[in-house]
Amino acid sequence: MKLMSAVNGFLEGFYASLTPPFGPDGHVTAKSFYESVLLRAVRSAEFRERLVRDPHAVLAEVGIVLPEGVAVDVVENTSDTVHIAIPPYIGG
């Protein structure tokens, strides 16, 4: 259970670092990110293609501006390839 808490804490910290805020508490929430980016990417081929090609610009369009120096790689899962993103190593 400690691992899940660490992963959730990392993700919440990442979402909290994004500006401008989305959620009522002043942060991007997992739900708002899912609805504004991920759900749109599975419904719109044009949005998906732009997200893969230029994620910073597309995220900015939906109100998510990443801190300077943060790189974003968007990869697509297909019927025969699944990408698994793992959080940063936290030691141990």
C-alpha positions as CSV (number, residue, x, y, z in Angstrom):
1,M,0.0,0.0,0.0
2,K,2.9,2.4,0.6
3,L,3.9,2.1,-3.1
4,M,0.4,3.2,-4.2
5,S,0.5,6.1,-1.8
6,A,3.9,7.2,-3.2
7,V,2.6,6.9,-6.8
8,N,-0.6,8.8,-6.0
9,G,1.4,11.5,-4.2
10,F,3.8,11.9,-7.1
11,L,0.9,12.2,-9.6
12,E,-1.0,14.7,-7.4
13,G,2.2,16.7,-7.1
14,F,2.7,16.6,-10.8
15,Y,-0.9,17.7,-11.5
16,A,-0.5,20.5,-8.8
17,S,2.6,21.9,-10.6
18,L,0.6,22.6,-13.8
19,T,-0.8,26.1,-14.4
20,P,-3.3,27.7,-14.7
21,P,-5.4,25.8,-12.2
22,F,-8.3,23.5,-13.2
23,G,-9.8,22.3,-10.0
24,P,-11.7,24.1,-7.3
25,D,-8.7,23.9,-5.0
26,G,-6.5,25.6,-7.7
27,H,-4.9,22.5,-9.2
28,V,-5.4,20.3,-12.2
29,T,-7.2,17.2,-11.1
30,A,-6.9,13.7,-12.6
31,K,-10.6,14.0,-13.6
32,S,-10.1,17.3,-15.4
33,F,-7.0,16.0,-17.2
34,Y,-8.8,12.9,-18.2
35,E,-11.7,14.8,-19.6
36,S,-9.8,17.6,-21.3
37,V,-7.0,15.6,-22.8
38,L,-7.2,11.8,-22.7
39,L,-10.9,11.4,-23.5
40,R,-10.6,13.9,-26.3
41,A,-7.6,12.0,-27.7
42,V,-9.5,8.8,-28.0
43,R,-12.5,10.6,-29.7
44,S,-10.8,13.0,-32.1
45,A,-8.1,11.8,-34.6
46,E,-7.1,15.4,-35.3
47,F,-6.6,16.2,-31.6
48,R,-4.7,12.9,-31.0
49,E,-2.4,13.6,-33.9
50,R,-1.6,17.1,-32.7
51,L,-1.1,15.9,-29.1
52,V,1.4,13.4,-30.3
53,R,3.2,15.9,-32.6
54,D,3.2,18.9,-30.3
55,P,2.1,18.1,-26.7
56,H,3.1,21.4,-25.2
57,A,1.0,23.5,-27.6
58,V,-2.0,21.2,-27.4
59,L,-1.9,21.1,-23.6
60,A,-1.6,24.9,-23.5
61,E,-4.7,25.1,-25.7
62,V,-6.7,23.3,-23.0
63,G,-5.3,25.5,-20.3
64,I,-2.4,23.3,-19.1
65,V,0.9,25.1,-19.2
66,L,3.9,23.0,-18.1
67,P,6.7,24.4,-16.0
68,E,9.7,25.4,-18.0
69,G,12.1,22.6,-18.7
70,V,9.5,19.8,-18.4
71,A,9.5,17.5,-21.4
72,V,6.5,15.6,-22.5
73,D,6.5,12.4,-24.6
74,V,3.1,11.3,-25.9
75,V,3.0,7.7,-27.2
76,E,0.1,5.8,-28.6
77,N,-1.1,2.4,-27.5
78,T,-2.2,0.2,-30.4
79,S,-3.9,-3.2,-30.7
80,D,-0.5,-4.9,-30.5
81,T,1.6,-2.5,-28.5
82,V,1.0,-1.2,-25.0
83,H,3.2,1.3,-23.3
84,I,3.5,1.3,-19.6
85,A,4.7,4.5,-18.0
86,I,6.2,4.1,-14.5
87,P,6.8,6.9,-12.0
88,P,10.3,8.0,-11.2
89,Y,12.4,5.8,-8.9
90,I,12.0,6.9,-5.3
91,G,14.8,4.9,-3.8
92,G,15.0,2.1,-1.4
